């Protein structure tokens, strides 16, 4: 493990005592140095493929309080769930703004309180969010859809856990608003 991992100093991830112990082992223990070299090779290949980018420092990136979506995901608030997998959950909005109105949310927030906070290691969640929105729309019997992501209070965002609105319509006259929600 180098001095910096995904923008964090190693000491921030390991703490000063563990980091100092690690440095002593690396300097004084030949067997540790050998194992370290093997592990470093594997971790470097993981880093190249983005395999562990989503969990390194994840606890440090997201200190926002739990949202109503977190509570729906954990099951403490009931919802009409339309789809769920290991990455996202989709459910009907309790305050629909269209004949069909669902929300698609990442199950693990990982700092994604707003779209503008997205980073490259969020690509899996963002891609699944879009693919799930498309899947849900395809399963509904409506002629047209709006896919909306509100960003920031001034942009209409009320729950600070990234989510996408999927709104279905049969006729333009059903639009309750001219601008994005």
C-alpha positions in Angstrom: 0.0 0.0 0.0 1.5 3.3 -1.1 1.5 6.6 0.7 -1.8 7.7 -1.1 -4.8 5.5 -1.8 -7.6 7.1 -3.9 -6.7 10.6 -2.7 -6.4 9.5 1.0 -3.1 9.5 2.8 -2.4 6.0 4.1 -2.2 7.3 7.6 -5.8 8.6 7.2 -7.0 5.1 6.3 -4.9 3.1 8.8 -4.2 5.6 11.5 -0.7 6.7 12.7 0.0 3.7 14.9 -1.0 1.0 12.4 0.8 2.9 9.7 4.0 3.1 11.7 3.8 -0.6 12.6 3.3 -1.3 8.9 6.4 0.7 8.0 8.5 -1.1 10.6 7.4 -4.5 9.3 8.2 -3.5 5.8 11.6 -2.4 6.7 12.6 -5.1 9.2 10.8 -8.4 8.2 12.0 -10.1 5.0 9.0 -12.4 5.0 6.6 -9.5 5.3 8.4 -7.7 2.5 7.9 -10.8 0.3 4.2 -11.1 1.1 3.8 -7.3 0.7 5.2 -7.5 -2.8 2.8 -10.3 -3.8 -0.2 -8.4 -2.4 0.8 -5.1 -4.0 0.9 -6.8 -7.4 -2.7 -8.1 -6.9 -3.9 -4.7 -5.6 -2.3 -2.9 -8.5 -4.2 -5.1 -11.0 -7.4 -4.5 -9.0 -6.8 -0.8 -9.1 -6.3 -0.9 -12.9 -9.6 -2.6 -13.3 -11.4 -0.4 -10.7 -12.2 -3.4 -8.6 -11.8 -1.9 -5.2 -12.4 1.7 -5.9 -15.9 1.7 -4.6 -15.0 0.5 -1.1 -11.6 2.1 -0.3 -12.3 5.0 2.0 -16.1 4.6 1.5 -16.8 5.2 5.2 -14.8 8.4 5.1 -16.7 9.7 2.1 -20.2 9.5 3.3 -21.0 11.0 6.7 -24.5 12.3 5.8 -27.3 11.2 8.0 -29.6 8.4 7.0 -32.4 9.4 4.6 -35.9 8.2 4.1 -34.5 6.2 1.2 -32.0 4.4 3.4 -34.9 3.5 5.7 -36.9 2.1 2.8 -33.9 0.1 1.6 -33.3 -1.4 5.0 -37.0 -2.3 5.3 -38.0 -0.1 8.3 -40.3 2.0 6.1 -42.6 0.1 3.7 -42.7 0.8 0.0 -44.2 -0.6 -3.2 -41.0 -2.1 -4.6 -41.0 -2.5 -8.3 -37.4 -3.8 -8.7 -34.4 -4.6 -6.4 -31.0 -6.1 -7.0 -27.7 -5.8 -5.1 -27.0 -2.2 -6.4 -30.4 -0.4 -6.8 -34.0 -0.4 -5.6 -37.0 1.0 -7.5 -40.3 1.8 -5.8 -43.4 3.9 -6.5 -43.4 7.5 -5.3 -45.9 8.1 -2.5 -46.6 11.6 -3.9 -46.9 10.9 -7.7 -46.5 13.8 -10.1 -47.6 11.7 -13.1 -49.9 8.8 -13.9 -46.8 6.6 -13.3 -44.1 7.8 -10.9 -41.3 5.7 -9.5 -38.0 6.4 -7.9 -34.7 4.5 -8.6 -32.1 4.8 -5.8 -28.6 3.3 -5.3 -28.8 1.0 -2.3 -25.4 2.2 -1.0 -25.1 6.0 -1.1 -21.3 6.0 -1.0 -21.3 9.8 -0.9 -23.8 10.2 -3.8 -26.1 12.6 -2.1 -26.2 14.6 -5.4 -25.3 13.8 -9.0 -22.7 16.5 -9.0 -20.8 14.6 -6.3 -20.3 11.6 -8.6 -16.8 10.3 -9.2 -15.4 7.6 -11.5 -15.8 4.9 -8.9 -19.6 5.5 -8.9 -19.9 4.4 -12.5 -21.4 1.0 -11.6 -24.2 2.6 -9.5 -24.9 5.3 -12.1 -25.1 2.9 -14.9 -27.3 0.5 -13.0 -29.5 3.5 -12.0 -30.0 4.4 -15.7 -30.5 0.8 -16.9 -33.1 0.1 -14.1 -35.0 3.3 -15.0 -35.1 2.1 -18.6 -36.2 -1.4 -17.5 -39.0 -0.1 -15.3 -40.2 2.2 -18.1 -40.3 -0.7 -20.6 -42.5 -2.7 -18.3 -45.1 0.0 -18.0 -48.0 0.7 -20.4 -47.4 4.4 -21.1 -46.7 6.2 -24.3 -44.0 8.6 -23.0 -41.6 9.0 -20.1 -39.5 11.6 -18.3 -36.4 10.6 -16.5 -35.4 13.3 -14.0 -32.5 13.8 -11.5 -32.9 16.9 -9.3 -29.6 18.2 -8.0 -29.5 20.6 -5.0 -32.3 22.3 -3.1 -32.5 25.0 -5.7 -32.8 22.2 -8.4 -35.8 20.7 -6.6 -34.0 18.0 -4.6 -35.8 17.2 -1.4 -34.0 13.9 -0.3 -30.2 14.1 -0.4 -29.6 10.5 -1.6 -29.1 10.4 -5.3 -32.3 9.2 -7.1 -33.9 9.2 -10.4 -37.6 9.9 -11.0 -39.3 7.8 -13.7 -42.5 9.5 -14.8 -44.9 7.9 -17.3 -47.6 9.6 -19.4 -50.2 8.7 -22.0 -50.8 12.3 -23.2 -49.0 15.6 -23.0 -52.0 17.1 -21.2 -51.1 14.9 -18.2 -47.9 16.9 -17.6 -48.5 18.8 -14.4 -45.4 21.0 -15.0 -43.6 22.4 -17.9 -40.1 22.4 -16.4 -38.2 19.5 -14.8 -39.6 18.5 -11.5 
